[in-house]
Amino acid sequence: MNKEQLVKLLSSSDETDNEQILRAIISQITSDSGNKQIIDVEKHISILKSSVEKYNQKNSFKIGDIVQWKEGLKNKKRPQFGEPCIVIEVLNKAISDIQAPIASPYFAEKLDIKLGLLGDNEEFFTFHYDQNRFELRK
């Protein structure tokens, strides 16, 4: 369901229906999708090891560098995979999101780079990320 369909559905429903719709959406978003059965264990292990190697590859980013997600390491909605971003700041000391729930993958995540990216209407946004998940754009 896209944004327009959702807005239309919510605006044509009464308050009780809206609450039920929102509960269903939240349930869908937060449901455990981790029940994937691993068919090829050796391939799974190989991908895990490769991911750790990519994550541990250090970069020396500087302000103005154009970067993008490393393959397989995207953990946020934006930027999209392959979307170029510009380095705004490389933090000397990483910050951590300790406000995120402990079960969240973002809990205590190391955020040590500030990137700029363009929104849908070409507005400029900045966000903090873990620089180990990014590479220079070629």
C-alpha positions in Angstrom: 0.0 0.0 0.0 1.5 3.3 -1.0 1.2 6.7 0.8 -1.8 8.0 -1.2 -3.8 4.8 -0.7 -3.1 4.9 3.0 -4.2 8.5 3.3 -7.3 7.8 1.3 -8.2 4.8 3.4 -7.6 6.7 6.7 -9.6 9.7 5.6 -12.5 7.6 4.5 -12.7 5.6 7.7 -14.1 6.5 11.1 -11.9 6.9 14.2 -12.4 3.3 15.4 -11.5 2.0 11.9 -8.4 4.2 11.8 -7.2 2.8 15.2 -7.7 -0.7 13.9 -5.9 0.1 10.7 -3.0 1.7 12.5 -2.7 -1.3 14.9 -2.6 -3.6 11.9 0.1 -1.5 10.3 2.2 -1.4 13.5 1.7 -5.1 13.9 2.9 -5.8 10.4 5.9 -3.5 10.8 7.0 -5.0 14.1 6.1 -8.6 13.5 8.9 -11.1 13.7 10.1 -11.7 10.2 13.2 -13.5 11.5 11.7 -16.9 10.9 13.6 -17.4 7.7 14.8 -20.9 7.4 18.5 -21.2 6.5 18.7 -23.6 3.6 22.5 -23.4 2.8 24.3 -23.0 6.1 27.8 -22.8 4.5 26.6 -19.9 2.2 25.1 -18.2 5.2 28.4 -18.4 7.1 30.3 -17.2 4.1 28.0 -14.1 3.8 28.4 -13.4 7.5 32.2 -13.5 7.3 32.2 -11.3 4.2 29.9 -8.8 5.9 32.2 -8.6 8.9 35.2 -8.0 6.6 33.4 -5.2 4.7 32.3 -3.7 8.0 35.8 -3.7 9.4 37.4 -2.1 6.3 38.4 1.4 7.5 38.0 4.5 5.5 39.5 7.9 5.9 36.6 10.1 4.9 36.9 13.9 4.8 34.4 16.7 4.5 33.1 16.9 0.9 33.6 13.2 0.1 30.8 11.5 -1.8 29.9 8.2 -0.2 27.3 5.4 -0.4 26.3 2.3 1.5 28.7 -0.7 1.3 26.9 -3.6 -0.2 25.0 -5.6 2.4 25.5 -3.1 5.2 22.5 -0.7 4.7 20.6 -0.6 8.0 18.5 2.6 7.6 15.7 3.6 5.3 17.7 6.5 3.9 19.8 6.9 1.9 18.7 4.3 -0.6 21.3 1.8 -1.7 23.5 3.4 -4.3 22.2 6.9 -3.4 25.1 9.4 -3.1 25.6 11.4 0.1 28.1 14.0 1.0 30.3 14.0 4.1 29.4 17.0 6.3 31.4 16.0 9.4 33.6 13.2 10.6 33.1 13.1 14.4 36.3 12.7 16.6 34.2 10.9 19.2 31.3 8.7 18.2 27.9 9.3 19.7 25.5 6.5 20.6 21.8 6.3 20.7 21.1 4.9 24.2 17.5 6.1 24.0 16.6 3.4 21.5 15.1 0.3 23.0 17.6 -2.3 24.1 16.2 -4.9 21.6 16.5 -2.4 18.8 19.4 -2.8 16.3 20.1 1.0 16.8 20.7 0.6 20.6 24.2 2.0 21.3 25.0 2.1 17.6 28.2 4.0 17.0 27.4 7.1 15.0 30.6 8.8 13.9 29.8 10.5 10.6 27.3 13.2 9.6 26.1 12.9 6.0 24.0 15.2 3.8 21.4 13.8 1.4 18.6 15.2 -0.7 14.9 14.5 0.0 12.2 13.8 -2.5 11.8 17.5 -3.3 15.6 18.1 -3.4 15.6 19.5 0.2 18.8 19.0 2.0 18.9 16.8 5.2 21.7 15.7 7.5 21.8 12.5 9.5 24.4 10.7 11.6 25.6 7.2 10.7 28.2 4.5 11.4 30.9 5.3 8.9 32.0 1.6 8.7 28.8 1.0 6.7 29.9 3.4 3.9 32.4 3.6 1.1 33.7 6.2 -1.2 31.5 6.4 -4.3 33.5 5.5 -7.4 
